[in-house]
Amino acid sequence: MKIITGLTILFTGISSYVFTQAFSDLHPQKVGSVQLYYSQQIKEDLTFYGSFLDQANAYFSDVFELPIQQVNLLALHPEDWENYAYPGLIYGMPHFKKDVKAIIIASEDNEFWKSQLPEVSKLPSPFKELMMQTYTVPNGHLSARNFFDLLSIHELAHLWSAYGNLFNQRLWLEEVFCNLALHTFIAEERGEWLGSLEVLPSVHANHPEKTMYYTSLASFEQYYYKIGMEVPYNYGWYQFRFHFSARQLYNTGGPKVLKKLWDFLQNYTEKLSDEELIVKLSEDVHPYFRSIIEEW
């Protein structure tokens, strides 16, 4: 069973009318609060794509205490990617378009997802065994799909951040928020997928295979778009680290941490200094934020 995928590139400035007309050749399907569009080349039933996103949408509505929002989800075959995706993004790099509340994802396994799989033979136990157990598909090969398909919920969280007018203190903090939203939803509502969500970030956080050119939080702030467009593997490395941090926040603070971080990003509407940010995140949201920042 497939789910979906997601990393993040922000894009605005296009009207919903124009955008809707632009993908009129895609196959439409309404699933609750989700308007699903998918490429004509896709023959399988994609109802699960929409229903999974719809369930997360309802969960965030309850947690954030706002009416549920209507969202668009585009699941694209490689032939359609250049027509609808943000220009220059590698196939498999999901993103959202804020003005039209749209999430754009790949429908097929792809080279980008495959590049995120570590060389399992070089991993120590128990990571080697966990990777094999969690990501082996029926043909006997490893596939990162069971992880990446879940990340459409990360993209949905970006739309909720915009919907709630959250103040963007830092780009990396926005990413931690979205990963925390994803992790909290899966842990609370879809626990059967928790292993798929946790193993790959844990492996990358503890056993990096390659030396990354960009590694600091400051570099992520300065080169956010450059990293996403030009070195997607490096961007993936950041996201794995962000998700590992989100997992730690959830495991030590429970589901209430997500709402605390939401409230924090609503309440502080002027940019805090680095020192202020550490103190206030630690006091208002969770003490583990100090470790995230200082030990990164």
Summary of the structure (lengths in Angstrom):
residues: 296
radius of gyration: 18.3
end to end distance: 35.1
largest distance: 52.7
contacts: 965
relative contact order: 0.13
helix: 57%
strand: 9%
